[in-house]
Amino acid sequence: MGAVRTKRMPRAVRERQMLDAAVRVFGRRGYRAASMDEIAELAGVSKPLVYLYLNSKEDLFTACIRREAAALTAAVRAGVGEDLPADRQLWDGLRAFFAHTAEHPDGWAVLHLQARTHGEPFASEVAAMRAELVAFVTRLVVVVAREAHRDPGLPEREVAGLAQALVGAAEALAAWANATPGVTARQTAATLMNFAWSGLASLMSGQVWTPPPDQP
């Protein structure tokens, strides 16, 4: 009898293994310190095969960014029920965001730390993800603000800055939570929700802080 031939692994499965390994190495070592040899070894493949599938270290890193960004935005959207009140949608979205970043710390490190510090084209990939999250949060906040003001024509620009600040705070808190033992996704989401909701409540009731006049 001839030797038993092993079944070839489907390309999609093999590529996923490579990306899993790459995210882990990039997330923990950084883009410049990461080596293709280590990524190939962790993935259980040869280095030439990594190059065959993903062309170069830059292309591999870009593929990691795109995959992790898509997974994060999908997790946030999946966590939000469209038939719920806007405040509940915001809460569920924050919980989904912090749960995902806690469950995928290497992926979050790639997005939040590595991609932004190595210039183009990596920064643009993260900026696209961030813009999608900001637009999503803006829509939620606009609904709340319009309902509170009973003004369906309230423009999005009135709350767009708040959405930018909220997403920025979420990013910073996710990095802090991942580096702080014992902090849960629910606790982190509650911290930001209380902070954001207090500010929104003040804004919607007209109780806003006014900056002092500029000094001559």
Sequence and secondary structure as in RCSB ss.txt:
>XXXX:A:sequence
MGAVRTKRMPRAVRERQMLDAAVRVFGRRGYRAASMDEIAELAGVSKPLVYLYLNSKEDLFTACIRREAAALTAA
VRAGVGEDLPADRQLWDGLRAFFAHTAEHPDGWAVLHLQARTHGEPFASEVAAMRAELVAFVTRLVVVVAREAHR
DPGLPEREVAGLAQALVGAAEALAAWANATPGVTARQTAATLMNFAWSGLASLMSGQVWTPPPDQP
>XXXX:A:secstr
          HHHHHHHHHHHHHHHHHHH TTT  HHHHHHHHTS HHHHHHHH SHHHHHHHHHHHHHHHHHHH
HHHT  TTS HHHHHHHHHHHHHHHHHH HHHHHIIIIIGGGS TTHHHHHHHHHHHHHHHHHHHHHHHHHHHHT
 TT  THHHHHHHHHHHHHHHHHHHHHHHSTT  HHHHHHHHHHHHHHHHHHHHHT          
